[in-house]
């Protein structure tokens, strides 16, 4: 497969002839006691900095500021050195996010401080049977950055997000670097980083812990046309999640192409590498390489069933005009998992042109949760949870798929439903070169 990938890093225009002018929020009336609502004072500092070339808003170290929505502006450096604590009162929000920006070029959000999201205060109770928190009707996102160009988010930490974390919608020329996420593993929908209809994005050296997807590239349905999601490079990140580690989808309304994930370590997940095509967009030219992962079962509400790799193309519902998933390369990837490498298209959308090179997976069971299933969610066309034996590589409705120097190993005393090394159903153009490893119970099958 010929791979031509062009990744454009963040285009950062810095004029070193200008000296930054600081706007300390304490000088604008902020109390910084963690109790007084400081939204208006901080916003005054933001507005003043935006009216000054090279303005820098300073959230000073050792101070704690309670805030609702802050509207960030073009050209400023929002320097977070202290701590922001988000308000739990919906009346303190003018948006569905805490740090928000709209069409703000040359915005920087930097600093060694943190944003505390107080996630449990947006929950009603803990469901012990399903092992997750139940959320209230309203909860904010940590960031909603829309239509921003030459955007930098660097060095800061956010924790306990009650909903999505860093949501970037329709942004171009973006650098996300050295961001730490410390969300709870038992809070749903607390994604780490979500580039949505974004282009020319680099995400690097981030450390993410979250209950939901860690880094997820998507194209959500919007009233405005924000264009494709393209030229995104994710690398050198460490991930701990109860959902997918590195993911595309499920929202795939627009095209997503030229995506590179590399040199990442997924400490734990419910799916290590994941692509979920569910809508009319086209996903193409995606590469995963030099990645280590662990994937395991969790309690039933969490999406994913311990799949090592899961690439699926299933209509969201009977009315969906589903797009295409094609030209995917998985290279130098290894890990331990409780479920299959799964590449499953559908009669409505066959997956095409997939190469797996030097993919080595060790399969075992170590969690208490029921196995022998695949997770097809979200879809109303297939069974959401499908009973299925566990094959190391399970291929359905795929054209032109090659396994080169791939390897499988099985734990001793594997469960009886651990079966084939490779099971291919409805597959054309299938090639295996240099495969290592035995089946769990019997020979490779092809139907």
RAUR-V855480 format. One record per residue. D_CENTER is the distance of its C-alpha to the mean C-alpha in Angstrom with 1 decimal. Layout:
# RAUR-V855480
d_center: (D_CENTER	D_CENTER)
This chain:
# RAUR-V855480
d_center: (26.4	26.7	23.5	23.7	20.6	21.1	18.5	19.7	18.7	19.0	22.5	23.9	27.5	29.3	32.9	34.4	37.6	36.2	36.1	33.5	35.1	33.8	33.6	33.5	32.5	35.4	37.8	36.6	37.4	34.3	35.5	32.6	33.8	30.6	32.8	33.9	31.6	31.1	29.1	32.2	33.2	29.9	29.7	33.3	32.2	29.3	31.8	34.4	32.1	31.0	34.7	35.3	34.4	31.9	31.6	29.6	28.9	29.3	28.0	30.4	29.8	31.2	31.0	28.9	28.3	27.7	26.1	24.9	23.5	24.1	24.3	23.6	25.7	26.1	27.2	26.8	25.3	24.1	24.9	23.7	25.8	26.6	24.7	23.6	23.8	22.6	25.2	25.1	27.5	26.2	29.3	27.9	25.2	25.9	22.3	19.4	18.0	19.4	19.0	19.3	20.5	21.7	22.9	23.4	23.8	24.0	22.2	21.3	19.8	20.8	22.6	22.6	22.6	20.2	19.3	19.9	18.4	21.0	18.7	21.6	23.9	21.8	22.3	25.5	25.9	24.5	24.7	26.0	26.3	22.7	21.5	19.5	20.3	21.4	20.5	23.0	23.3	21.9	19.2	17.8	14.5	14.7	14.3	15.0	15.9	17.4	19.2	19.4	20.6	20.9	18.4	18.0	16.0	17.4	18.4	17.9	16.6	15.3	15.8	16.4	14.3	15.8	13.1	9.9	9.9	9.7	9.9	11.6	13.6	15.9	16.0	17.6	18.3	15.6	15.5	13.1	14.9	15.7	13.6	13.8	12.0	14.3	13.4	15.4	14.4	16.6	15.3	13.5	10.8	10.1	6.4	6.1	5.4	5.5	8.0	10.1	13.4	13.2	15.4	16.3	13.4	13.4	10.9	13.1	14.5	12.0	12.4	9.9	11.2	9.9	11.1	8.2	4.7	4.1	2.2	2.3	5.9	8.5	12.1	13.4	17.1	18.9	22.6	22.4	21.7	18.9	19.0	16.8	13.4	14.8	15.5	12.2	12.6	10.2	12.7	14.3	11.6	12.3	10.0	11.5	10.0	11.8	9.3	7.3	6.8	5.7	5.4	7.3	8.8	10.4	11.7	13.4	16.5	16.8	16.7	13.9	15.5	16.1	12.8	13.2	11.3	14.0	15.5	12.8	13.8	12.0	14.7	13.9	11.7	12.7	11.6	11.3	10.4	9.7	10.7	12.0	14.5	16.2	17.7	20.0	17.9	18.3	15.7	17.5	17.8	14.7	15.3	13.9	16.5	17.8	15.2	16.3	14.8	16.1	15.3	17.4	18.5	18.1	20.1	20.4	18.3	15.0	13.5	13.9	17.1	16.7	16.2	16.1	14.7	14.3	14.8	16.4	18.0	19.6	20.9	19.5	23.1	26.6	26.7	23.5	24.4	21.6	20.7	20.5	18.3	20.1	20.4	17.8	18.7	17.7	19.8	20.7	18.3	19.6	19.0	20.3	19.4	21.1	20.4	20.6	19.2	19.0	19.3	20.6	21.5	24.0	27.4	25.9	23.5	24.2	21.6	23.4	23.7	21.6	22.5	21.8	23.6	24.1	21.8	23.2	22.2	24.2	24.3	25.5	25.4	25.3	23.9	26.1	24.3	25.8	24.9	26.0	23.5	20.6	18.0	18.2	16.6	16.4	19.7	23.3	24.8	24.2	24.6	21.4	22.2	24.3	26.8	26.7	28.0	25.7	26.1	24.6	23.8	23.9	24.3	25.1	25.9	24.9	27.1	27.6	25.6	26.7	26.2	27.7	28.4	26.1	27.1	27.0	28.5	29.1	29.9	33.6	34.4	31.4	31.5	33.5	30.6	29.2	30.9	30.5	29.1	28.4	28.9	28.9	29.8	30.4	29.3	31.1	31.4	30.2	31.0	30.9	32.0	32.5	30.9	31.5	31.8	33.5	32.6	32.5	35.5	36.7	36.4	33.8	34.2	33.7	34.5)
